[in-house]
């Protein structure tokens, strides 16, 4: 189970990598982020925190960091998801793909399947689409993305 979104850019891949590797980067492009602060940065073992517009706070721990991007675990009291930010491309064009692999709390496989297929995946897809639209807007305009720029999200706004 996962959701993902991908955007293509007419920019050098190093520009994409530099942008996603900046400390506090979510403050610039994440439409549901109230505050993104770093505890330890950069590289494997990096830790930052995101506070959403509705006050929910999560910790992100970076478990992989290489020339193609990074992978992180996000959660509060337990790990909620594994998230990959993957950059591909060359000097002229590049792409950013973000994939979220949630860790659902349901003991029953039937409940998990029902919740995923009829509710969670749609909410998560909407969320990650908004994040990538925010990233694209930021790169294209070099202006910080407004809160809820592309609409509100019931989990995070």
Contact map, one row per residue, 1 for C-alpha under 8 A:
1110000000000000000000000000000000000000000000000000000000000000000000000000000000000000000000000000110000000000000000000000000000000000000000000000000000000
1111000000000000000000000000000000000000000000000000000000000000000000000000000000000000000000000011110000000000000000001000000000000000000000000000000000000
1111100000000000000000000000000000000000000000000000000000000000000000000000000000000000000000000011100000000000000000001001100100000000000000000000000000000
0111110000000000000000000000000000000000000000000000000000000000000000000000000000000000000000001111000000000000000000000000100110000000000000000000000000000
0011111000000000000000000000000000000000000000000000000000000000000000000000000000000000000000001110000000000000000000000000100110010000000000000000000000000
0001111100000000000000000000000000000000000000000000000000000000000000000000000000000000000000111100000000000000000000000000000000010000000000000000000000000
0000111110000000000000000000000000000000000000000000000000000000000000000000000000000000000000111000000000000000000000000000000000010001000000000000000000000
0000011111000000000000000000000000000000000000000000000000000000000000000000000000000000000011110000000000000000000000000000000000000000000000000000000000000
0000001111100000000000000000000000000000000000000000000000000000000000000000000000000000000011100000000000000000000000000000000000000001000000000000000000000
0000000111110000000000000000000000000000000000000000000000000000000000000000000000000000000111000000000000000000000000000000000000000000000000000000000000000
0000000011111011000000000000000000000000000000000000000000000000000000000000000000000000001111000000000000000000000000000000000000000000000000000000000000000
0000000001111111000000000000000000000000000000000000000000000000000000000000000000000000111111000000000000000000000000000000000000000000000000000000000000000
0000000000111111100000000000000000000000000000000000000000000000000000000000000000000011111111100000000000000000000000000000000000000000000000000000000000000
0000000000011111110000000000000000000000000000000000000000000000000000000000000000000000000000000000000000000000000000000000000000000000000000000000000000000
0000000000111111111000000000000000000000000000000000000000000000000000000000000000000000000000000000000000000000000000000000000000000000000000000000000000000
0000000000111111111100000000000000000000000000000000000000000000000000000000000000000010000001010000000000000000000000000000000000000000000000000000000000000
0000000000001111111110000000000000000000000000000000000000000000000110000000000000000010000000000000000000000000000000000000000000000000000000000000000000000
0000000000000111111111000000000000000000000000000000000000000000000000000000000000000000000000000000000000000000000000000000000000000000000000000000000000000
0000000000000011111111001000000000000000000000000000000000000000000000000000000000000000000000000000000000000000000000000000000000000000000000000000000000000
0000000000000001111111001000000000000000000000000000000000000000000010000000000000000000000000000000000000000000000000000000000000000000000000000000000000000
0000000000000000111111101000000000000000010000000000000000000000000000000000000000000000000000000000000000000000000000000000000000000000000000000000000000000
0000000000000000011111111000000000000000000000000000000000000000000000000000000000000000000000000000000000000000000000000000000000000000000000000000000000000
0000000000000000000011111000000000001100110000000000000000000000000000000000000000000000000000000000000000000000000000000000000000000000000000000000000000000
0000000000000000000001111111000000011100000000010000000000000000000000000000000000000000000000000000000000000000000000000000000000000000000000000000000000000
0000000000000000001111111111100000010000000000000000000000000000000000000000000000000000000000000000000000000000000000000000000000000000000000000000000000000
0000000000000000000000011111110010110000000000000000000000000000000000000000000000000000000000000000000000000000000000000000000000000000000000000000000000000
0000000000000000000000011111110011110000000000000000000000000000000000000000000000000000000000000000000000000000000000000000000000000000000000010000000000000
0000000000000000000000011111110000000000000000000000000000000000000000000000000000000000000000000000000000000000000000000000000000000000010000111000000000000
0000000000000000000000001111111000000000000000000000000000000000000000000000000000000000000000000000000000000000000000000000000000100110110000011000000000000
0000000000000000000000000111111110000000000000000000000000000000000000000000000000000000000000000000000000000000000000000000000001100110000000001010000000000
0000000000000000000000000000111110000000000000000000000000000000000000000000000000000000000000000000000000000000000000000000000001100100000000001111110000000
0000000000000000000000000000011111000000000000000001100000000000000000000000000000000000000000000000000000000000000000000000000000000000000000000011000010011
0000000000000000000000000110011111110000000000000111100000000000000000000000000000000000000000000000000000000000000000000000000000000000000000000010000000000
0000000000000000000000000010000111110000000000000111101000000000000000000000000000000000000000000000000000000000000000000000000000000000000000000010000000000
0000000000000000000000000110000011111000000000001111000000000000000000000000000000000000000000000000000000000000000000000000000000000000000000000000000000000
0000000000000000000000011110000011111100000000011110000000000000000000000000000000000000000000000000000000000000000000000000000000000000000000000000000000000
0000000000000000000000110000000000111110000000011100000000000000000000000000000000000000000000000000000000000000000000000000000000000000000000000000000000000
0000000000000000000000110000000000011111100000111000000000000000000000000000000000000000000000000000000000000000000000000000000000000000000000000000000000000
0000000000000000000000000000000000001111100001111000000000000000000000000000000000000000000000000000000000000000000000000000000000000000000000000000000000000
0000000000000000000000000000000000000111110011110000000000000000000000000000000000000000000000000000000000000000000000000000000000000000000000000000000000000
0000000000000000000000100000000000000111111011110000000000000000000000000000000000000000000000000000000000000000000000000000000000000000000000000000000000000
0000000000000000000010100000000000000001111111000000000000000000000000000000000000000000000000000000000000000000000000000000000000000000000000000000000000000
0000000000000000000000000000000000000000111111000000000000000101100000000000000000000000000000000000000000000000000000000000000000000000000000000000000000000
0000000000000000000000000000000000000000011111000000000000000111100000000000000000000000000000000000000000000000000000000000000000000000000000000000000000000
0000000000000000000000000000000000000001111111100000000000001110000000000000000000000000000000000000000000000000000000000000000000000000000000000000000000000
0000000000000000000000000000000000000011111111110000000000001110000000000000000000000000000000000000000000000000000000000000000000000000000000000000000000000
0000000000000000000000000000000000000111100011111000000000111100000000000000000000000000000000000000000000000000000000000000000000000000000000000000000000000
0000000000000000000000010000000000011111100001111100000000111000000000000000000000000000000000000000000000000000000000000000000000000000000000000000000000000
0000000000000000000000000000000000111110000000111110000011110000000000000000000000000000000000000000000000000000000000000000000000000000000000000000000000000
0000000000000000000000000000000011111000000000011111000011110000000000000000000000000000000000000000000000000000000000000000000000000000000000000000000000000
0000000000000000000000000000000011110000000000001111101111000000000000000000000000000000000000000000000000000000000000000000000000000000000000000000000000000
0000000000000000000000000000000111100000000000000111111110000000000000000000000000000000000000000000000000000000000000000000000000000000000000000000000000011
0000000000000000000000000000000111000000000000000011111100000000000000000000000000000000000000000000000000000000000000000000000000000000000000000010000000011
0000000000000000000000000000000000000000000000000001111100000000000000000000000000000000000000000000000000000000000000000000000000000000000000000000000000111
0000000000000000000000000000000001000000000000000011111110000000000000000000000000000000000000000000000000000000000000000000000000000000000000000000000000000
0000000000000000000000000000000000000000000000000011111111000000000000000000000000000000000000000000000000000000000000000000000000000000000000000000000000010
0000000000000000000000000000000000000000000000001111001111100000000000000001000000000000000000000000000000000000000000000000000000000000000000000000000000000
0000000000000000000000000000000000000000000000001110000111110000000000000111000000000000000000000000000000000000000000000000000000000000000000000000000000000
0000000000000000000000000000000000000000000000111100000011111000000000000111000000000000000000000000000000000000000000000000000000000000000000000000000000000
0000000000000000000000000000000000000000000000111100000001111100000000011110000000000000000000000000000000000000000000000000000000000000000000000000000000000
0000000000000000000000000000000000000000000011110000000000111110000000011100000000000000000000000000000000000000000000000000000000000000000000000000000000000
0000000000000000000000000000000000000000001111100000000000011111100001111000000000000000000000000000000000000000000000000000000000000000000000000000000000000
0000000000000000000000000000000000000000000111000000000000001111100001111000000000000000000000000000000000000000000000000000000000000000000000000000000000000
0000000000000000000000000000000000000000001100000000000000000111110001110000000000000000000000000000000000000000000000000000000000000000000000000000000000000
0000000000000000000000000000000000000000001100000000000000000111111111100000000000000000000000000000000000000000000000000000000000000000000000000000000000000
0000000000000000000000000000000000000000000000000000000000000001111111000000000000000000000000000000000000000000000000000000000000000000000000000000000000000
0000000000000000000000000000000000000000000000000000000000000000111110000000000000000000000000000000000000000000000000000000000000000000000000000000000000000
0000000000000000100000000000000000000000000000000000000000000000111111000000000000000111000000000000000000000000000000000000000000000000000000000000000000000
0000000000000000100100000000000000000000000000000000000000000000111111100000000000011110000000000000000000000000000000000000000000000000000000000000000000000
0000000000000000000000000000000000000000000000000000000000000111110111110000000000011100000000000000000000000000000000000000000000000000000000000000000000000
0000000000000000000000000000000000000000000000000000000000000111100011111000000001111000000000000000000000000000000000000000000000000000000000000000000000000
0000000000000000000000000000000000000000000000000000000000011111000001111100000001110000000000000000000000000000000000000000000000000000000000000000000000000
0000000000000000000000000000000000000000000000000000000000011110000000111110001111100000000000000000000000000000000000000000000000000000000000000000000000000
0000000000000000000000000000000000000000000000000000000001111000000000011111001111100000000000000000000000000000000000000000000000000000000000000000000000000
0000000000000000000000000000000000000000000000000000000001110000000000001111111110000000000000000000000000000000000000000000000000000000000000000000000000000
0000000000000000000000000000000000000000000000000000000011100000000000000111111100000000000000000000000000000000000000000000000000000000000000000000000000000
0000000000000000000000000000000000000000000000000000000000000000000000000011111000000000000000000000000000000000000000000000000000000000000000000000000000000
0000000000000000000000000000000000000000000000000000000000000000000000000011111100000000000000000000000000000000000000000000000000000000000000000000000000000
0000000000000000000000000000000000000000000000000000000000000000000000001111111111000000000000000000001000000000000000000000000000000000000000000000000000000
0000000000000000000000000000000000000000000000000000000000000000000000001111011111000000000000000000011100000000000000000000000000000000000000000000000000000
0000000000000000000000000000000000000000000000000000000000000000000000001110001111100000000000000001111000000000000000000000000000000000000000000000000000000
0000000000000000000000000000000000000000000000000000000000000000000000111100001111110000000000000001111000000000000000000000000000000000000000000000000000000
0000000000000000000000000000000000000000000000000000000000000000000000111100000011111000000000000111100000000000000000000000000000000000000000000000000000000
0000000000000000000000000000000000000000000000000000000000000000000011110000000001111100000000001111000000000000000000000000000000000000000000000000000000000
0000000000000000000000000000000000000000000000000000000000000000000011100000000000111110000000011110000000000000000000000000000000000000000000000000000000000
0000000000000000000000000000000000000000000000000000000000000000000111000000000000011111000000011100000000000000000000000000000000000000000000000000000000000
0000000000001001100000000000000000000000000000000000000000000000000110000000000000001111100001111000000000000000000000000000000000000000000000000000000000000
0000000000001000000000000000000000000000000000000000000000000000000100000000000000000111110001110000000000000000000000000000000000000000000000000000000000000
0000000000011000000000000000000000000000000000000000000000000000000000000000000000000011111111100000000000000000000000000000000000000000000000000000000000000
0000000000011000000000000000000000000000000000000000000000000000000000000000000000000001111111000000000000000000000000000000000000000000000000000000000000000
0000000000111000000000000000000000000000000000000000000000000000000000000000000000000000111111000000000000000000000000000000000000000000000000000000000000000
0000000001111000000000000000000000000000000000000000000000000000000000000000000000000000111111000000000000000000000000000000000000000000000000000000000000000
0000000111111000000000000000000000000000000000000000000000000000000000000000000000000000111111100000000000000000000000000000000000000000000000000000000000000
0000000111111001000000000000000000000000000000000000000000000000000000000000000000000011111111110000000000000000000000000000000000000000000000000000000000000
0000011110001000000000000000000000000000000000000000000000000000000000000000000000000011100011111000000000000000000000000000000000000000000000000000000000000
0000011100000001000000000000000000000000000000000000000000000000000000000000000000001111000001111100000000000000000000000000000000000000000000000000000000000
0001111000000000000000000000000000000000000000000000000000000000000000000000000000011110000000111110000000000000000000000000000000000000000000000000000000000
0001110000000000000000000000000000000000000000000000000000000000000000000000000000111100000000011111000000000000000000000000000100010000000000000000000000000
0111100000000000000000000000000000000000000000000000000000000000000000000000000000111000000000001111100000000000000000000000000000000000000000000000000000000
0111000000000000000000000000000000000000000000000000000000000000000000000000000011110000000000000111110000000000000000000000000000000000000000000000000000000
1110000000000000000000000000000000000000000000000000000000000000000000000000000011100000000000000011111000000000000000000000000000000000000000000000000000000
1100000000000000000000000000000000000000000000000000000000000000000000000000000111000000000000000001111100000000000000000000000000000000000000000000000000000
0000000000000000000000000000000000000000000000000000000000000000000000000000001111000000000000000000111110000000000000000000000000000000000000000000000000000
0000000000000000000000000000000000000000000000000000000000000000000000000000000100000000000000000000011111000001000000000000000000000000000000000000000000000
0000000000000000000000000000000000000000000000000000000000000000000000000000000000000000000000000000001111100001000000000000000000000000000000000000000000000
0000000000000000000000000000000000000000000000000000000000000000000000000000000000000000000000000000000111111011000000000000000000000000000000000000000000000
0000000000000000000000000000000000000000000000000000000000000000000000000000000000000000000000000000000011111011000000000000000000000000000000000000000000000
0000000000000000000000000000000000000000000000000000000000000000000000000000000000000000000000000000000001111111000000000000000000000000000000000000000000000
0000000000000000000000000000000000000000000000000000000000000000000000000000000000000000000000000000000001111111100000000000000000000000000000000000000000000
0000000000000000000000000000000000000000000000000000000000000000000000000000000000000000000000000000000000011111110000000000000000000000000000000000000000000
0000000000000000000000000000000000000000000000000000000000000000000000000000000000000000000000000000000001111111111000000000000000000000000000000000000000000
0000000000000000000000000000000000000000000000000000000000000000000000000000000000000000000000000000000111111111111100000000000000000000000000000000000000000
0000000000000000000000000000000000000000000000000000000000000000000000000000000000000000000000000000000000001111111110000000000000000000000000000000000000000
0000000000000000000000000000000000000000000000000000000000000000000000000000000000000000000000000000000000000111111111100000000000000000000000000000000000000
0000000000000000000000000000000000000000000000000000000000000000000000000000000000000000000000000000000000000011111111110000000000000000000000000000000000000
0000000000000000000000000000000000000000000000000000000000000000000000000000000000000000000000000000000000000001111111111000000000000000000000000000000000000
0000000000000000000000000000000000000000000000000000000000000000000000000000000000000000000000000000000000000000111111111100000000000000000000000000000000000
0000000000000000000000000000000000000000000000000000000000000000000000000000000000000000000000000000000000000000011111111100000000000000000000000000000000000
0000000000000000000000000000000000000000000000000000000000000000000000000000000000000000000000000000000000000000011111111110000000000000000000000000000000000
0000000000000000000000000000000000000000000000000000000000000000000000000000000000000000000000000000000000000000001111111111000000000000000000000000000000000
0110000000000000000000000000000000000000000000000000000000000000000000000000000000000000000000000000000000000000000111111111100000000000000000000000000000000
0000000000000000000000000000000000000000000000000000000000000000000000000000000000000000000000000000000000000000000011111111110000000000000000000000000000000
0000000000000000000000000000000000000000000000000000000000000000000000000000000000000000000000000000000000000000000000111111111000000000000000000000000010100
0010000000000000000000000000000000000000000000000000000000000000000000000000000000000000000000000000000000000000000000011111111100000000000000000000000000000
0011100000000000000000000000000000000000000000000000000000000000000000000000000000000000000000000000000000000000000000001111111110000000000000000000000000000
0000000000000000000000000000000000000000000000000000000000000000000000000000000000000000000000000000000000000000000000000111111111000000000000000000000010000
0000000000000000000000000000000000000000000000000000000000000000000000000000000000000000000000000000000000000000000000000011111111100000000000000000000010000
0011100000000000000000000000000000000000000000000000000000000000000000000000000000000000000000000100000000000000000000000001111111110000000000000000000000000
0001100000000000000000000000000000000000000000000000000000000000000000000000000000000000000000000000000000000000000000000000111111111000000000000000000000000
0000000000000000000000000000011000000000000000000000000000000000000000000000000000000000000000000000000000000000000000000000011111111100000000000000010000000
0000000000000000000000000000111000000000000000000000000000000000000000000000000000000000000000000000000000000000000000000000001111111110000000000000000000000
0000111000000000000000000000000000000000000000000000000000000000000000000000000000000000000000000100000000000000000000000000000111111111000000000000000000000
0000000000000000000000000000000000000000000000000000000000000000000000000000000000000000000000000000000000000000000000000000000011111111100000000000010000000
0000000000000000000000000000111000000000000000000000000000000000000000000000000000000000000000000000000000000000000000000000000001111111110000001000100000000
0000000000000000000000000000110000000000000000000000000000000000000000000000000000000000000000000000000000000000000000000000000000111111111000000000000000000
0000001010000000000000000000000000000000000000000000000000000000000000000000000000000000000000000000000000000000000000000000000000011111111100000000000000000
0000000000000000000000000000100000000000000000000000000000000000000000000000000000000000000000000000000000000000000000000000000000001111111111101000000000000
0000000000000000000000000001100000000000000000000000000000000000000000000000000000000000000000000000000000000000000000000000000000000111111111111000000000000
0000000000000000000000000000000000000000000000000000000000000000000000000000000000000000000000000000000000000000000000000000000000000011111111100000000000000
0000000000000000000000000000000000000000000000000000000000000000000000000000000000000000000000000000000000000000000000000000000000000001111111000000000000000
0000000000000000000000000000000000000000000000000000000000000000000000000000000000000000000000000000000000000000000000000000000000000000111111100000000000000
0000000000000000000000000000000000000000000000000000000000000000000000000000000000000000000000000000000000000000000000000000000000000000111111110000000000000
0000000000000000000000000001000000000000000000000000000000000000000000000000000000000000000000000000000000000000000000000000000000000000111011111000000000000
0000000000000000000000000011100000000000000000000000000000000000000000000000000000000000000000000000000000000000000000000000000000000000010001111100000000000
0000000000000000000000000001111000000000000000000000000000000000000000000000000000000000000000000000000000000000000000000000000000000100110000111110100000000
0000000000000000000000000000001000000000000000000000000000000000000000000000000000000000000000000000000000000000000000000000000000000000000000011111100000000
0000000000000000000000000000011111000000000000000000100000000000000000000000000000000000000000000000000000000000000000000000000000000000000000001111100000000
0000000000000000000000000000001100000000000000000000000000000000000000000000000000000000000000000000000000000000000000000000000000000000000000000111111110001
0000000000000000000000000000001000000000000000000000000000000000000000000000000000000000000000000000000000000000000000000000000000000100000000001111111100000
0000000000000000000000000000001000000000000000000000000000000000000000000000000000000000000000000000000000000000000000000000000001001000000000000001111100000
0000000000000000000000000000000000000000000000000000000000000000000000000000000000000000000000000000000000000000000000000000000000000000000000000001111110000
0000000000000000000000000000000000000000000000000000000000000000000000000000000000000000000000000000000000000000000000000000000000000000000000000001111111011
0000000000000000000000000000000100000000000000000000000000000000000000000000000000000000000000000000000000000000000000000010011000000000000000000001001111111
0000000000000000000000000000000000000000000000000000000000000000000000000000000000000000000000000000000000000000000000000000000000000000000000000000000111111
0000000000000000000000000000000000000000000000000000010000000000000000000000000000000000000000000000000000000000000000000010000000000000000000000000000011111
0000000000000000000000000000000100000000000000000001110100000000000000000000000000000000000000000000000000000000000000000000000000000000000000000000000111111
0000000000000000000000000000000100000000000000000001110000000000000000000000000000000000000000000000000000000000000000000000000000000000000000000001000111111
